[in-house]
Amino acid sequence: MRFDGKVGVVTGGGSGIGRATAIGFAQRGGSVVIAEFNQEAAAKVVAEITREGGKAAAIRTDVSKPSDLQAAIDFARSRFGRLDFLHNNAFAMPPHWRPSRVGEIRDEAWEHTLNVGLTACFRAMKYAVPVMSEQKSGAIVNTASISGLFADYGVAAYNTIKAGLINLTRAFALEYGPLGIRANCVCPGVIDTPLIGSGGTDPETRKRIESKIPLGRLGRPEDIANVVLFLASDLAAFVTGAAYVADGGQTAHTGIPPIIPSESQAPSHR
Ligand SMILES: NC(=O)c1ccc[n+]([C@@H]2O[C@H](COP(=O)([O-])OP(=O)(O)OC[C@H]3O[C@@H](n4cnc5c(N)ncnc54)[C@H](O)[C@@H]3O)[C@@H](O)[C@H]2O)c1
């Protein structure tokens, strides 16, 4: 899998899944723009890539601002000449966020979640269209979640944006497939990044989560980046409109408790 001569924009590329994707894309010959809120983190990733001989640049981007997203796409073109890959990935929970039931979600928290996690992805896709249409090629990968396929307790707004993102991606795939632009989602399970700590995930909760994952561990950012890069690559030339699950087997289970006694301890029941 190589990306020589290809140019990508990764939103939220300063940490976690986005960072791993940006590094993986550059290691395979691509030039990457890190469109990131946290300038210090972005600069570190750029330094890490360029130290190893890769090509990368950062632009300060708040994905909730339309002009910042447009500037990131324009920057990729002016700096590296084209746009082949867009990874819509940035997300952060609203300030002072805590899990809460639907009846208790603050309006501002709902709006923040929708803006950063869904509307921003719509806008970035919209701004990528003219460039990718002109090139008659392009691959968009949106970071959705297993939380967009099923629901969780206390995170209804998050469930909503990720479900919306999966269907936005399908609609886009239908409309732009004929123009040579593919769009897919990756649906990670629980991945060991700073994001999962932001909800106050203590060691005990972490253990409980691990006990529900057949592979027995949380995912690593690289586990997801590898799927993103496959979807971005020519190896996935016939894949569009898909939602690829990478969750260590967590959602393979219906939730019915084990009926074989020897498996009653198995880390498989949701
Ligand atoms: N970690 C998980 O368990 C998990 C599971 C499923 C899906 N996801 C999704 O993966 C994506 C990446 O999350 P992660 O776990 O790598 O988190 P992370 O916190 O490690 O990285 C997110 C990055 O996005 C940046 N960011 C946040 N708000 C931004 C904004 N408004 N504009 C620009 N950049 C912004 C942050 O600065 C950070 O660098 C998110 O879309 C998240 O919903 C994560």
The ligand as an SDF file (V2000), in Angstrom:
LIG
                    3D

 44 48  0  0  0  0  0  0  0  0999 V2000
  -11.2020    6.6540   21.0520 N   0  0  0  0  0  0  0  0  0  0  0  0
  -12.2820    5.9100   20.8130 C   0  0  0  0  0  0  0  0  0  0  0  0
  -12.6160    4.9870   21.5630 O   0  0  0  0  0  0  0  0  0  0  0  0
  -13.1240    6.1770   19.5930 C   0  0  0  0  0  0  0  0  0  0  0  0
  -14.0910    5.2260   19.2420 C   0  0  0  0  0  0  0  0  0  0  0  0
  -14.8690    5.4340   18.1210 C   0  0  0  0  0  0  0  0  0  0  0  0
  -14.6950    6.5890   17.3730 C   0  0  0  0  0  0  0  0  0  0  0  0
  -13.7600    7.5150   17.7410 N   0  0  0  0  0  0  0  0  0  0  0  0
  -13.6310    8.7010   16.9260 C   0  0  0  0  0  0  0  0  0  0  0  0
  -12.3080    8.8210   16.4690 O   0  0  0  0  0  0  0  0  0  0  0  0
  -12.0320   10.1910   16.1750 C   0  0  0  0  0  0  0  0  0  0  0  0
  -10.6920   10.5580   16.7560 C   0  0  0  0  0  0  0  0  0  0  0  0
  -10.7490   10.4130   18.1560 O   0  0  0  0  0  0  0  0  0  0  0  0
   -9.5120    9.9740   19.0380 P   0  0  0  0  0  0  0  0  0  0  0  0
   -9.9970    8.9060   19.9210 O   0  0  0  0  0  0  0  0  0  0  0  0
   -8.3170    9.7590   18.2110 O   0  0  0  0  0  0  0  0  0  0  0  0
   -9.3970   11.2830   19.9580 O   0  0  0  0  0  0  0  0  0  0  0  0
   -8.1810   12.2330   20.3320 P   0  0  0  0  0  0  0  0  0  0  0  0
   -8.6970   13.1070   21.4100 O   0  0  0  0  0  0  0  0  0  0  0  0
   -6.9360   11.4600   20.5720 O   0  0  0  0  0  0  0  0  0  0  0  0
   -7.9620   13.0920   18.9860 O   0  0  0  0  0  0  0  0  0  0  0  0
   -8.9010   14.0120   18.5320 C   0  0  0  0  0  0  0  0  0  0  0  0
   -8.1730   15.1930   17.9340 C   0  0  0  0  0  0  0  0  0  0  0  0
   -9.1460   16.1080   17.4000 O   0  0  0  0  0  0  0  0  0  0  0  0
   -8.7300   17.4240   17.7160 C   0  0  0  0  0  0  0  0  0  0  0  0
   -9.9040   18.3030   17.7530 N   0  0  0  0  0  0  0  0  0  0  0  0
  -10.9020   18.3180   18.6500 C   0  0  0  0  0  0  0  0  0  0  0  0
  -11.7920   19.2830   18.3710 N   0  0  0  0  0  0  0  0  0  0  0  0
  -11.3440   19.8730   17.2420 C   0  0  0  0  0  0  0  0  0  0  0  0
  -11.8350   20.9310   16.4490 C   0  0  0  0  0  0  0  0  0  0  0  0
  -12.9600   21.5770   16.7670 N   0  0  0  0  0  0  0  0  0  0  0  0
  -11.1400   21.2820   15.3540 N   0  0  0  0  0  0  0  0  0  0  0  0
   -9.9820   20.6450   15.0320 C   0  0  0  0  0  0  0  0  0  0  0  0
   -9.4600   19.6440   15.7460 N   0  0  0  0  0  0  0  0  0  0  0  0
  -10.1440   19.2650   16.8400 C   0  0  0  0  0  0  0  0  0  0  0  0
   -8.0950   17.3180   19.0830 C   0  0  0  0  0  0  0  0  0  0  0  0
   -7.2430   18.4370   19.3350 O   0  0  0  0  0  0  0  0  0  0  0  0
   -7.3580   15.9920   18.9520 C   0  0  0  0  0  0  0  0  0  0  0  0
   -6.0330   16.1810   18.4690 O   0  0  0  0  0  0  0  0  0  0  0  0
  -13.2240   10.9860   16.7090 C   0  0  0  0  0  0  0  0  0  0  0  0
  -14.0770   11.2840   15.6340 O   0  0  0  0  0  0  0  0  0  0  0  0
  -13.8940   10.0050   17.6520 C   0  0  0  0  0  0  0  0  0  0  0  0
  -15.2660   10.2570   17.8060 O   0  0  0  0  0  0  0  0  0  0  0  0
  -12.9580    7.3230   18.8270 C   0  0  0  0  0  0  0  0  0  0  0  0
  1  2  1  0
  2  3  2  0
  2  4  1  0
  4  5  1  0
  4 44  2  0
  5  6  2  0
  6  7  1  0
  7  8  2  0
  8  9  1  0
  8 44  1  0
  9 10  1  0
  9 42  1  0
 10 11  1  0
 11 12  1  0
 11 40  1  0
 12 13  1  0
 13 14  1  0
 14 15  2  0
 14 16  1  0
 14 17  1  0
 17 18  1  0
 18 19  2  0
 18 20  1  0
 18 21  1  0
 21 22  1  0
 22 23  1  0
 23 24  1  0
 23 38  1  0
 24 25  1  0
 25 26  1  0
 25 36  1  0
 26 27  1  0
 26 35  1  0
 27 28  2  0
 28 29  1  0
 29 30  1  0
 29 35  2  0
 30 31  1  0
 30 32  2  0
 32 33  1  0
 33 34  2  0
 34 35  1  0
 36 37  1  0
 36 38  1  0
 38 39  1  0
 40 41  1  0
 40 42  1  0
 42 43  1  0
M  CHG  2   8   1  16  -1
M  END
$$$$
